[in-house]
Amino acid sequence: MSMRNVDELPVEDRVLDAAARLVGAGQMRPGIAELARQAGVSRPTVYRYFADSDAVFRALWEREIRALVADRPARVTDRAALVKLVVDLADRISTHPTLAPTFAAEPALVARYILDRLGTGQQLLLELLTATIRAVQATGDVRRGKPGELAAMTLLIAQSAIQSRRMIADHLSPAAWRRELTHALDGYLR
């Protein structure tokens, strides 16, 4: 497989790749000038695509969530597979090299996208969960209820586990975290 030259990448991808590298290196709030320098473009070019560094951050989160959602089982047919899908996504988000560091280092910034409004990444997850819950309900393996409401609560349970994972790490090993989240989601959806 041949790698494309960085200059061949769309500007948005170059800026988001630069943001991901900077976040991965511990620089949680890079300014537009640093993002432009790292992406090999000018500041005005970055501003043509993003209003500010928060817009870059939101777009980065959305891109990374989309990639995680795209890399999932194509078909889920029972509650056990549904729960595994949610636990796997929660695990991957909470340990993601770009997403995970932001929970601890930038809680106020993350809170805006998690607590104050439903972000695009969350909307994407809700759509996936709603469709999957509806399909598994049709088999009788998920309890009755409005699929959108069950999906919203499933997202809230998983989101809480993701956000609190570092805080509770001394009490729940990674295996225990997965096991207990599986149990909670399975009980909720049963």
N, C-alpha and C positions, 0 to 999 in steps of 0.2 A: 504494500500500500504506500503510495507516495504522499508525502506531507506537502500541503500547500504553503507557499511563502506567506509569512505574516502579512505582507503588504497586499496580498490577494484577498485577505479576509475582509468582509464588510466592516465599516468603521464601528458599528455598534458592537460587533463581536470583539474587535480589537480592544475597545474600551472596557467591555465586560470582562474579557480575559485579563486585562491589566488590573481591574478591580479585584478579581478573584485572586490573582497573585499577591496583591498588596494585603488583602484580608488574611490570606493564608500565611503571610509573613508577619502578621500581628498589627498591621496598620489599618485600623477599623474605619477611620474617617478620612480617607485620602481626599484631598481637594481636587478641583478640576484641573489645576495646573499639573499636579503629580500624575493624575490619570492620563492626561494628554501626553505627558513626557513618556510614561510607561507604554502607552499605546502607539507612540510614534506619530502623533497627529498634533495639530495646533489646538489651543484652547477654544477658539471660535468654532472649530470643527466639532469638538465635543458638545459645545452648546447648541449646535444645529440639531443634535440628536437627543440631548438630555438637558432639562431645565436647570438642574443643579446636581450636587453629589447625592442627595437623597433619591433623586430619580434614577441615578445609576444604581444605587443600592437596591431599590425596588425592582428594577429590571434584572439585576443579577439574581435576586431571590427567585423571581419568576422563571428565569431561564433554568436555574438549577433544579427547581421543583418540577418543571416540565420534563427535564431530562430524567429525573427519578421516576416520574409517573410513566414516561414512555418505556422505561426498562422494567416492565412488570409482566406477570403472566397475562397472556392474551384473554384467557377465559377462566372465570371463577364460577364453580357450579355448586359449592356447598359452603356452609357456615365456617367450617374449619379452614378452608382455603381463603375465604373472605377475611377472617381474623388474621391468618398468616400474612395476607397482603398488607393489612393495616399495620401490623406489628413490624413487618419488614420495612415498610415505608418510614414508620416512626423511627426505627433503628437507624436507617440510612440517613434520615434528616438530622437526627441528634448526634451522629458521628461524622457527618459530611465535613470535608476539609474547609469548605467555604462557609457553610451555613452554621455549623456548630459553634465556632468561635464567637460569632456575633451574639449568641444568647448571653454569654457571661460578660463580654467586653462592652457591648452596646445595648444594654437592656432598654434604655429609653427609646432608642431608635427602633429596636425590634418591637417594642410595645405599641408604637404607632401603627405598625403593620399587622399586629396580631390582636391587640386589645381594642384599639380605637375604630378600626374599620376592617372590613373583610377584603383582604388583598387578592390580587389576581391568582396567586399561587393557591390560596385557600379556596377560591372559587373553583379552580381546576380540580382540587382534591374533593370538594363537595360534589361536583358533577360526576366524578369517577365513583365516589362512594354511593351516591344516589342510584346511579345506573346499576351498579353491582349489587347493592342491597335489593333493588327491585327484582333483578334476575334471580337471586338466591331465594327471595320470598316466594317466587313462583314455584319453587321446588318444595316449599313448606319447611325449609331448614332455618329460616329466620322468622322471628315472631311477627305477628301482624302489627301494622302501624304505617304511617305515612313514610315512604322511603326517604323523602327529603328531611323529615324530622329525625329519623333514625340516623341518617348520614351526618346531620349537624351535631348530634350528641356524640356520635362516634368520633367525629373530628375533634370535638372539645376534649374528650377523654384522651385521645392520642396526643393532642397538642399540649395538654397538661403534663403528660408523661415526658414529652420531648423537652419542654421548658424546665422541668424539675430534675431531669436526669443527673446533671452534675451535682446539684445540691444534695441529692439522696444517695450518691454513689458509695458512700461509706456504709450504707445500710442495705443496698441492693447491688449485687454483682451484676455485670452485664447479662449473664444467663438468668439470674433471678428477675431482673428488670423485664426481660422478654417474657419469662414464664408468667409473672404476675400481671403484666399488661394483657397477655393472651387470655388469662383467666377472667380478668375484668371485662374485656370486650366480648368474650364468648358468653359470659353470664348475661351481659346486657342484651345481646342479640338473640339469645336462646328463646 
